[in-house]
Amino acid sequence: MNRITVVPAKGRAVPDPETGELLLPEGRDVPDDAYWRRRIADGDVVIPNPPAKEVATK
């Protein structure tokens, strides 16, 4: 399964079903599944911008 990196939106506390705890402020790679897509759609988490170094090499 594909994975995506997400971080909590400002002021949001988001449960992480894999760890059983809240998603840490620095975020993490999570499965690209319906749960996380719904969190993105609801504005609970965001996909951070890639570092400028990665953008420049693509």
PQR file with spaces between the fields and no chain letter, atoms N, CA, C, O and H, PARSE charges and radii, in Angstrom:
ATOM       1  N    MET     1       0.849   -1.174    0.000 -0.4000 1.5000
ATOM       2  CA   MET     1       0.000    0.000    0.000 -0.0000 2.0000
ATOM       3  C    MET     1       0.897    1.242    0.000  0.5500 1.7000
ATOM       4  O    MET     1       1.936    1.280    0.660 -0.5500 1.4000
ATOM       5  N    ASN     2       0.473    2.239   -0.747 -0.4000 1.5000
ATOM       6  CA   ASN     2       1.212    3.502   -0.771 -0.0000 2.0000
ATOM       7  C    ASN     2       1.123    4.193    0.575  0.5500 1.7000
ATOM       8  O    ASN     2       0.190    3.971    1.346 -0.5500 1.4000
ATOM       9  H    ASN     2      -0.370    2.209   -1.283  0.4000 1.0000
ATOM      10  N    ARG     3       2.119    5.043    0.847 -0.4000 1.5000
ATOM      11  CA   ARG     3       2.146    5.797    2.097 -0.0000 2.0000
ATOM      12  C    ARG     3       2.291    7.278    1.774  0.5500 1.7000
ATOM      13  O    ARG     3       2.868    7.647    0.752 -0.5500 1.4000
ATOM      14  H    ARG     3       2.878    5.223    0.220  0.4000 1.0000
ATOM      15  N    ILE     4       1.764    8.117    2.650 -0.4000 1.5000
ATOM      16  CA   ILE     4       1.863    9.557    2.514 -0.0000 2.0000
ATOM      17  C    ILE     4       2.344   10.133    3.844  0.5500 1.7000
ATOM      18  O    ILE     4       2.170    9.518    4.896 -0.5500 1.4000
ATOM      19  H    ILE     4       1.294    7.817    3.480  0.4000 1.0000
ATOM      20  N    THR     5       2.945   11.309    3.786 -0.4000 1.5000
ATOM      21  CA   THR     5       3.366   11.992    4.999 -0.0000 2.0000
ATOM      22  C    THR     5       2.308   13.025    5.344  0.5500 1.7000
ATOM      23  O    THR     5       1.896   13.814    4.493 -0.5500 1.4000
ATOM      24  H    THR     5       3.087   11.808    2.931  0.4000 1.0000
ATOM      25  N    VAL     6       1.873   13.015    6.589 -0.4000 1.5000
ATOM      26  CA   VAL     6       0.889   13.987    7.054 -0.0000 2.0000
ATOM      27  C    VAL     6       1.355   14.596    8.369  0.5500 1.7000
ATOM      28  O    VAL     6       2.088   13.970    9.134 -0.5500 1.4000
ATOM      29  H    VAL     6       2.208   12.374    7.280  0.4000 1.0000
ATOM      30  N    VAL     7       0.918   15.826    8.619 -0.4000 1.5000
ATOM      31  CA   VAL     7       1.138   16.499    9.896 -0.0000 2.0000
ATOM      32  C    VAL     7      -0.202   17.060   10.340  0.5500 1.7000
ATOM      33  O    VAL     7      -1.037   17.397    9.501 -0.5500 1.4000
ATOM      34  H    VAL     7       0.323   16.334    7.997  0.4000 1.0000
ATOM      35  N    PRO     8      -0.423   17.165   11.654 -0.5600 1.5000
ATOM      36  CA   PRO     8      -1.693   17.731   12.117  0.2800 2.0000
ATOM      37  C    PRO     8      -1.813   19.196   11.693  0.5500 1.7000
ATOM      38  O    PRO     8      -0.828   19.934   11.687 -0.5500 1.4000
ATOM      39  N    ALA     9      -3.017   19.599   11.344 -0.4000 1.5000
ATOM      40  CA   ALA     9      -3.262   21.009   11.047 -0.0000 2.0000
ATOM      41  C    ALA     9      -3.139   21.797   12.349  0.5500 1.7000
ATOM      42  O    ALA     9      -3.308   21.241   13.434 -0.5500 1.4000
ATOM      43  H    ALA     9      -3.817   19.000   11.349  0.4000 1.0000
ATOM      44  N    LYS    10      -2.851   23.065   12.241 -0.4000 1.5000
ATOM      45  CA   LYS    10      -2.664   23.905   13.422 -0.0000 2.0000
ATOM      46  C    LYS    10      -3.897   23.830   14.335  0.5500 1.7000
ATOM      47  O    LYS    10      -5.029   24.041   13.901 -0.5500 1.4000
ATOM      48  H    LYS    10      -2.714   23.517   11.360  0.4000 1.0000
ATOM      49  N    GLY    11      -3.643   23.528   15.593 -0.4000 1.5000
ATOM      50  CA   GLY    11      -4.716   23.469   16.577 -0.0000 2.0000
ATOM      51  C    GLY    11      -5.518   22.178   16.587  0.5500 1.7000
ATOM      52  O    GLY    11      -6.520   22.083   17.295 -0.5500 1.4000
ATOM      53  H    GLY    11      -2.723   23.357   15.946  0.4000 1.0000
ATOM      54  N    ARG    12      -5.100   21.184   15.817 -0.4000 1.5000
ATOM      55  CA   ARG    12      -5.836   19.921   15.745 -0.0000 2.0000
ATOM      56  C    ARG    12      -5.089   18.796   16.447  0.5500 1.7000
ATOM      57  O    ARG    12      -3.862   18.714   16.381 -0.5500 1.4000
ATOM      58  H    ARG    12      -4.286   21.261   15.241  0.4000 1.0000
ATOM      59  N    ALA    13      -5.838   17.935   17.117 -0.4000 1.5000
ATOM      60  CA   ALA    13      -5.306   16.710   17.719 -0.0000 2.0000
ATOM      61  C    ALA    13      -5.961   15.557   16.968  0.5500 1.7000
ATOM      62  O    ALA    13      -7.185   15.429   16.960 -0.5500 1.4000
ATOM      63  H    ALA    13      -6.834   18.001   17.171  0.4000 1.0000
ATOM      64  N    VAL    14      -5.148   14.725   16.342 -0.4000 1.5000
ATOM      65  CA   VAL    14      -5.664   13.687   15.453 -0.0000 2.0000
ATOM      66  C    VAL    14      -5.234   12.308   15.945  0.5500 1.7000
ATOM      67  O    VAL    14      -4.038   12.044   16.073 -0.5500 1.4000
ATOM      68  H    VAL    14      -4.154   14.829   16.348  0.4000 1.0000
ATOM      69  N    PRO    15      -6.197   11.423   16.223 -0.5600 1.5000
ATOM      70  CA   PRO    15      -5.844   10.061   16.624  0.2800 2.0000
ATOM      71  C    PRO    15      -5.182    9.313   15.472  0.5500 1.7000
ATOM      72  O    PRO    15      -5.573    9.456   14.314 -0.5500 1.4000
ATOM      73  N    ASP    16      -4.187    8.524   15.806 -0.4000 1.5000
ATOM      74  CA   ASP    16      -3.481    7.701   14.826 -0.0000 2.0000
ATOM      75  C    ASP    16      -3.858    6.249   15.110  0.5500 1.7000
ATOM      76  O    ASP    16      -3.416    5.688   16.113 -0.5500 1.4000
ATOM      77  H    ASP    16      -3.870    8.408   16.747  0.4000 1.0000
ATOM      78  N    PRO    17      -4.661    5.633   14.253 -0.5600 1.5000
ATOM      79  CA   PRO    17      -5.123    4.268   14.533  0.2800 2.0000
ATOM      80  C    PRO    17      -4.007    3.222   14.555  0.5500 1.7000
ATOM      81  O    PRO    17      -4.170    2.176   15.184 -0.5500 1.4000
ATOM      82  N    GLU    18      -2.885    3.475   13.892 -0.4000 1.5000
ATOM      83  CA   GLU    18      -1.773    2.507   13.908 -0.0000 2.0000
ATOM      84  C    GLU    18      -1.050    2.478   15.252  0.5500 1.7000
ATOM      85  O    GLU    18      -0.634    1.417   15.719 -0.5500 1.4000
ATOM      86  H    GLU    18      -2.752    4.325   13.381  0.4000 1.0000
ATOM      87  N    THR    19      -0.903    3.663   15.875 -0.4000 1.5000
ATOM      88  CA   THR    19      -0.153    3.726   17.128 -0.0000 2.0000
ATOM      89  C    THR    19      -1.053    3.741   18.354  0.5500 1.7000
ATOM      90  O    THR    19      -0.609    3.423   19.458 -0.5500 1.4000
ATOM      91  H    THR    19      -1.241    4.524   15.495  0.4000 1.0000
ATOM      92  N    GLY    20      -2.317    4.109   18.167 -0.4000 1.5000
ATOM      93  CA   GLY    20      -3.244    4.219   19.292 -0.0000 2.0000
ATOM      94  C    GLY    20      -3.063    5.512   20.075  0.5500 1.7000
ATOM      95  O    GLY    20      -3.674    5.690   21.129 -0.5500 1.4000
ATOM      96  H    GLY    20      -2.678    4.367   17.270  0.4000 1.0000
ATOM      97  N    GLU    21      -2.228    6.417   19.567 -0.4000 1.5000
ATOM      98  CA   GLU    21      -1.976    7.695   20.221 -0.0000 2.0000
ATOM      99  C    GLU    21      -2.265    8.820   19.240  0.5500 1.7000
ATOM     100  O    GLU    21      -2.636    8.580   18.091 -0.5500 1.4000
ATOM     101  H    GLU    21      -1.732    6.273   18.711  0.4000 1.0000
ATOM     102  N    LEU    22      -2.091   10.058   19.711 -0.4000 1.5000
ATOM     103  CA   LEU    22      -2.296   11.197   18.829 -0.0000 2.0000
ATOM     104  C    LEU    22      -1.119   11.339   17.874  0.5500 1.7000
ATOM     105  O    LEU    22       0.022   11.033   18.220 -0.5500 1.4000
ATOM     106  H    LEU    22      -1.791   10.253   20.644  0.4000 1.0000
ATOM     107  N    LEU    23      -1.417   11.807   16.667 -0.4000 1.5000
ATOM     108  CA   LEU    23      -0.374   12.083   15.684 -0.0000 2.0000
ATOM     109  C    LEU    23       0.521   13.185   16.234  0.5500 1.7000
ATOM     110  O    LEU    23       0.032   14.233   16.657 -0.5500 1.4000
ATOM     111  H    LEU    23      -2.344   12.055   16.386  0.4000 1.0000
ATOM     112  N    LEU    24       1.827   12.952   16.230 -0.4000 1.5000
ATOM     113  CA   LEU    24       2.778   13.917   16.761 -0.0000 2.0000
ATOM     114  C    LEU    24       2.840   15.161   15.871  0.5500 1.7000
ATOM     115  O    LEU    24       2.569   15.077   14.674 -0.5500 1.4000
ATOM     116  H    LEU    24       2.224   12.101   15.886  0.4000 1.0000
ATOM     117  N    PRO    25       3.196   16.319   16.448 -0.5600 1.5000
ATOM     118  CA   PRO    25       3.248   17.564   15.657  0.2800 2.0000
ATOM     119  C    PRO    25       4.163   17.487   14.436  0.5500 1.7000
ATOM     120  O    PRO    25       3.904   18.146   13.429 -0.5500 1.4000
ATOM     121  N    GLU    26       5.235   16.686   14.516 -0.4000 1.5000
ATOM     122  CA   GLU    26       6.122   16.568   13.353 -0.0000 2.0000
ATOM     123  C    GLU    26       5.555   15.645   12.288  0.5500 1.7000
ATOM     124  O    GLU    26       6.118   15.547   11.198 -0.5500 1.4000
ATOM     125  H    GLU    26       5.445   16.151   15.334  0.4000 1.0000
ATOM     126  N    GLY    27       4.447   14.963   12.582 -0.4000 1.5000
ATOM     127  CA   GLY    27       3.794   14.092   11.619 -0.0000 2.0000
ATOM     128  C    GLY    27       4.545   12.804   11.386  0.5500 1.7000
ATOM     129  O    GLY    27       5.526   12.513   12.071 -0.5500 1.4000
ATOM     130  H    GLY    27       3.989   15.043   13.467  0.4000 1.0000
ATOM     131  N    ARG    28       4.081   12.021   10.404 -0.4000 1.5000
ATOM     132  CA   ARG    28       4.752   10.769   10.057 -0.0000 2.0000
ATOM     133  C    ARG    28       4.166   10.219    8.774  0.5500 1.7000
ATOM     134  O    ARG    28       3.159   10.715    8.269 -0.5500 1.4000
ATOM     135  H    ARG    28       3.284   12.257    9.847  0.4000 1.0000
ATOM     136  N    ASP    29       4.820    9.173    8.246 -0.4000 1.5000
ATOM     137  CA   ASP    29       4.302    8.464    7.079 -0.0000 2.0000
ATOM     138  C    ASP    29       3.181    7.551    7.545  0.5500 1.7000
ATOM     139  O    ASP    29       3.322    6.815    8.522 -0.5500 1.4000
ATOM     140  H    ASP    29       5.639    8.770    8.656  0.4000 1.0000
ATOM     141  N    VAL    30       2.066    7.612    6.828 -0.4000 1.5000
ATOM     142  CA   VAL    30       0.896    6.807    7.171 -0.0000 2.0000
ATOM     143  C    VAL    30       0.389    6.124    5.909  0.5500 1.7000
ATOM     144  O    VAL    30       0.749    6.534    4.806 -0.5500 1.4000
ATOM     145  H    VAL    30       1.952    8.209    6.034  0.4000 1.0000
ATOM     146  N    PRO    31      -0.439    5.092    6.044 -0.5600 1.5000
ATOM     147  CA   PRO    31      -1.008    4.458    4.846  0.2800 2.0000
ATOM     148  C    PRO    31      -1.900    5.445    4.089  0.5500 1.7000
ATOM     149  O    PRO    31      -2.619    6.238    4.698 -0.5500 1.4000
ATOM     150  N    ASP    32      -1.848    5.388    2.781 -0.4000 1.5000
ATOM     151  CA   ASP    32      -2.713    6.231    1.951 -0.0000 2.0000
ATOM     152  C    ASP    32      -4.060    5.515    1.832  0.5500 1.7000
ATOM     153  O    ASP    32      -4.364    4.884    0.820 -0.5500 1.4000
ATOM     154  H    ASP    32      -1.264    4.744    2.286  0.4000 1.0000
ATOM     155  N    ASP    33      -4.855    5.632    2.899 -0.4000 1.5000
ATOM     156  CA   ASP    33      -6.140    4.920    2.936 -0.0000 2.0000
ATOM     157  C    ASP    33      -7.294    5.886    3.197  0.5500 1.7000
ATOM     158  O    ASP    33      -7.094    7.096    3.309 -0.5500 1.4000
ATOM     159  H    ASP    33      -4.607    6.144    3.721  0.4000 1.0000
ATOM     160  N    ALA    34      -8.486    5.340    3.290 -0.4000 1.5000
ATOM     161  CA   ALA    34      -9.690    6.156    3.456 -0.0000 2.0000
ATOM     162  C    ALA    34      -9.661    6.986    4.738  0.5500 1.7000
ATOM     163  O    ALA    34     -10.121    8.128    4.742 -0.5500 1.4000
ATOM     164  H    ALA    34      -8.648    4.358    3.198  0.4000 1.0000
ATOM     165  N    TYR    35      -9.125    6.427    5.825 -0.4000 1.5000
ATOM     166  CA   TYR    35      -9.077    7.167    7.095 -0.0000 2.0000
ATOM     167  C    TYR    35      -8.280    8.452    6.928  0.5500 1.7000
ATOM     168  O    TYR    35      -8.770    9.528    7.270 -0.5500 1.4000
ATOM     169  H    TYR    35      -8.751    5.499    5.821  0.4000 1.0000
ATOM     170  N    TRP    36      -7.063    8.361    6.411 -0.4000 1.5000
ATOM     171  CA   TRP    36      -6.213    9.543    6.302 -0.0000 2.0000
ATOM     172  C    TRP    36      -6.700   10.485    5.202  0.5500 1.7000
ATOM     173  O    TRP    36      -6.566   11.702    5.334 -0.5500 1.4000
ATOM     174  H    TRP    36      -6.664    7.487    6.133  0.4000 1.0000
ATOM     175  N    ARG    37      -7.255    9.953    4.134 -0.4000 1.5000
ATOM     176  CA   ARG    37      -7.827   10.824    3.092 -0.0000 2.0000
ATOM     177  C    ARG    37      -8.990   11.634    3.660  0.5500 1.7000
ATOM     178  O    ARG    37      -9.172   12.799    3.305 -0.5500 1.4000
ATOM     179  H    ARG    37      -7.364    8.965    4.027  0.4000 1.0000
ATOM     180  N    ARG    38      -9.777   11.012    4.544 -0.4000 1.5000
ATOM     181  CA   ARG    38     -10.884   11.738    5.181 -0.0000 2.0000
ATOM     182  C    ARG    38     -10.345   12.824    6.114  0.5500 1.7000
ATOM     183  O    ARG    38     -10.894   13.925    6.163 -0.5500 1.4000
ATOM     184  H    ARG    38      -9.628   10.066    4.831  0.4000 1.0000
ATOM     185  N    ARG    39      -9.277   12.524    6.851 -0.4000 1.5000
ATOM     186  CA   ARG    39      -8.665   13.528    7.748 -0.0000 2.0000
ATOM     187  C    ARG    39      -8.151   14.716    6.932  0.5500 1.7000
ATOM     188  O    ARG    39      -8.254   15.863    7.365 -0.5500 1.4000
ATOM     189  H    ARG    39      -8.831   11.630    6.812  0.4000 1.0000
ATOM     190  N    ILE    40      -7.593   14.432    5.738 -0.4000 1.5000
ATOM     191  CA   ILE    40      -7.126   15.508    4.854 -0.0000 2.0000
ATOM     192  C    ILE    40      -8.316   16.328    4.376  0.5500 1.7000
ATOM     193  O    ILE    40      -8.284   17.557    4.434 -0.5500 1.4000
ATOM     194  H    ILE    40      -7.509   13.500    5.386  0.4000 1.0000
ATOM     195  N    ALA    41      -9.362   15.662    3.904 -0.4000 1.5000
ATOM     196  CA   ALA    41     -10.552   16.349    3.396 -0.0000 2.0000
ATOM     197  C    ALA    41     -11.216   17.203    4.474  0.5500 1.7000
ATOM     198  O    ALA    41     -11.746   18.274    4.179 -0.5500 1.4000
ATOM     199  H    ALA    41      -9.387   14.664    3.857  0.4000 1.0000
ATOM     200  N    ASP    42     -11.190   16.730    5.725 -0.4000 1.5000
ATOM     201  CA   ASP    42     -11.801   17.474    6.825 -0.0000 2.0000
ATOM     202  C    ASP    42     -10.914   18.593    7.354  0.5500 1.7000
ATOM     203  O    ASP    42     -11.359   19.404    8.167 -0.5500 1.4000
ATOM     204  H    ASP    42     -10.759   15.860    5.964  0.4000 1.0000
ATOM     205  N    GLY    43      -9.656   18.646    6.899 -0.4000 1.5000
ATOM     206  CA   GLY    43      -8.739   19.682    7.348 -0.0000 2.0000
ATOM     207  C    GLY    43      -8.064   19.371    8.670  0.5500 1.7000
ATOM     208  O    GLY    43      -7.469   20.257    9.284 -0.5500 1.4000
ATOM     209  H    GLY    43      -9.295   17.988    6.238  0.4000 1.0000
ATOM     210  N    ASP    44      -8.148   18.113    9.122 -0.4000 1.5000
ATOM     211  CA   ASP    44      -7.509   17.722   10.378 -0.0000 2.0000
ATOM     212  C    ASP    44      -6.003   17.548   10.217  0.5500 1.7000
ATOM     213  O    ASP    44      -5.245   17.822   11.148 -0.5500 1.4000
ATOM     214  H    ASP    44      -8.632   17.393    8.623  0.4000 1.0000
ATOM     215  N    VAL    45      -5.564   17.097    9.048 -0.4000 1.5000
ATOM     216  CA   VAL    45      -4.149   16.938    8.750 -0.0000 2.0000
ATOM     217  C    VAL    45      -3.868   17.557    7.396  0.5500 1.7000
ATOM     218  O    VAL    45      -4.769   17.755    6.582 -0.5500 1.4000
ATOM     219  H    VAL    45      -6.180   16.875    8.292  0.4000 1.0000
ATOM     220  N    VAL    46      -2.595   17.860    7.174 -0.4000 1.5000
ATOM     221  CA   VAL    46      -2.173   18.398    5.878 -0.0000 2.0000
ATOM     222  C    VAL    46      -0.957   17.618    5.400  0.5500 1.7000
ATOM     223  O    VAL    46      -0.224   17.029    6.195 -0.5500 1.4000
ATOM     224  H    VAL    46      -1.863   17.700    7.836  0.4000 1.0000
ATOM     225  N    ILE    47      -0.761   17.626    4.100 -0.4000 1.5000
ATOM     226  CA   ILE    47       0.444   17.037    3.512 -0.0000 2.0000
ATOM     227  C    ILE    47       1.445   18.175    3.411  0.5500 1.7000
ATOM     228  O    ILE    47       1.206   19.147    2.694 -0.5500 1.4000
ATOM     229  H    ILE    47      -1.356   18.104    3.454  0.4000 1.0000
ATOM     230  N    PRO    48       2.579   18.067    4.130 -0.5600 1.5000
ATOM     231  CA   PRO    48       3.541   19.169    4.116  0.2800 2.0000
ATOM     232  C    PRO    48       4.183   19.334    2.750  0.5500 1.7000
ATOM     233  O    PRO    48       4.285   18.382    1.977 -0.5500 1.4000
ATOM     234  N    ASN    49       4.615   20.554    2.462 -0.4000 1.5000
ATOM     235  CA   ASN    49       5.346   20.811    1.216 -0.0000 2.0000
ATOM     236  C    ASN    49       6.689   20.108    1.284  0.5500 1.7000
ATOM     237  O    ASN    49       7.329   20.100    2.335 -0.5500 1.4000
ATOM     238  H    ASN    49       4.532   21.328    3.090  0.4000 1.0000
ATOM     239  N    PRO    50       7.122   19.521    0.184 -0.5600 1.5000
ATOM     240  CA   PRO    50       8.444   18.886    0.197  0.2800 2.0000
ATOM     241  C    PRO    50       9.528   19.944    0.355  0.5500 1.7000
ATOM     242  O    PRO    50       9.334   21.082   -0.070 -0.5500 1.4000
ATOM     243  N    PRO    51      10.656   19.602    0.951 -0.5600 1.5000
ATOM     244  CA   PRO    51      11.753   20.561    1.069  0.2800 2.0000
ATOM     245  C    PRO    51      12.170   21.078   -0.308  0.5500 1.7000
ATOM     246  O    PRO    51      12.047   20.359   -1.300 -0.5500 1.4000
ATOM     247  N    ALA    52      12.653   22.295   -0.377 -0.4000 1.5000
ATOM     248  CA   ALA    52      13.044   22.924   -1.650 -0.0000 2.0000
ATOM     249  C    ALA    52      14.052   22.060   -2.406  0.5500 1.7000
ATOM     250  O    ALA    52      14.017   22.020   -3.636 -0.5500 1.4000
ATOM     251  H    ALA    52      12.752   22.879    0.429  0.4000 1.0000
ATOM     252  N    LYS    53      14.939   21.375   -1.708 -0.4000 1.5000
ATOM     253  CA   LYS    53      15.945   20.523   -2.332 -0.0000 2.0000
ATOM     254  C    LYS    53      15.270   19.418   -3.167  0.5500 1.7000
ATOM     255  O    LYS    53      15.713   19.125   -4.277 -0.5500 1.4000
ATOM     256  H    LYS    53      14.967   21.408   -0.709  0.4000 1.0000
ATOM     257  N    GLU    54      14.217   18.815   -2.641 -0.4000 1.5000
ATOM     258  CA   GLU    54      13.518   17.741   -3.359 -0.0000 2.0000
ATOM     259  C    GLU    54      12.800   18.305   -4.575  0.5500 1.7000
ATOM     260  O    GLU    54      12.799   17.672   -5.631 -0.5500 1.4000
ATOM     261  H    GLU    54      13.857   19.053   -1.739  0.4000 1.0000
ATOM     262  N    VAL    55      12.186   19.486   -4.453 -0.4000 1.5000
ATOM     263  CA   VAL    55      11.464   20.093   -5.559 -0.0000 2.0000
ATOM     264  C    VAL    55      12.424   20.424   -6.696  0.5500 1.7000
ATOM     265  O    VAL    55      12.098   20.208   -7.863 -0.5500 1.4000
ATOM     266  H    VAL    55      12.187   20.000   -3.595  0.4000 1.0000
ATOM     267  N    ALA    56      13.598   20.944   -6.368 -0.4000 1.5000
ATOM     268  CA   ALA    56      14.569   21.334   -7.376 -0.0000 2.0000
ATOM     269  C    ALA    56      15.108   20.143   -8.159  0.5500 1.7000
ATOM     270  O    ALA    56      15.474   20.293   -9.325 -0.5500 1.4000
ATOM     271  H    ALA    56      13.862   21.120   -5.420  0.4000 1.0000
ATOM     272  N    THR    57      15.166   18.965   -7.547 -0.4000 1.5000
ATOM     273  CA   THR    57      15.717   17.810   -8.231 -0.0000 2.0000
ATOM     274  C    THR    57      14.696   17.084   -9.086  0.5500 1.7000
ATOM     275  O    THR    57      15.068   16.199   -9.856 -0.5500 1.4000
ATOM     276  H    THR    57      14.869   18.843   -6.600  0.4000 1.0000
ATOM     277  N    LYS    58      13.446   17.423   -8.981 -0.4000 1.5000
ATOM     278  CA   LYS    58      12.403   16.723   -9.753 -0.0000 2.0000
ATOM     279  C    LYS    58      12.142   17.374  -11.073  0.5500 1.7000
ATOM     280  O    LYS    58      11.296   16.907  -11.835 -0.5500 1.4000
ATOM     281  H    LYS    58      13.143   18.142   -8.355  0.4000 1.0000
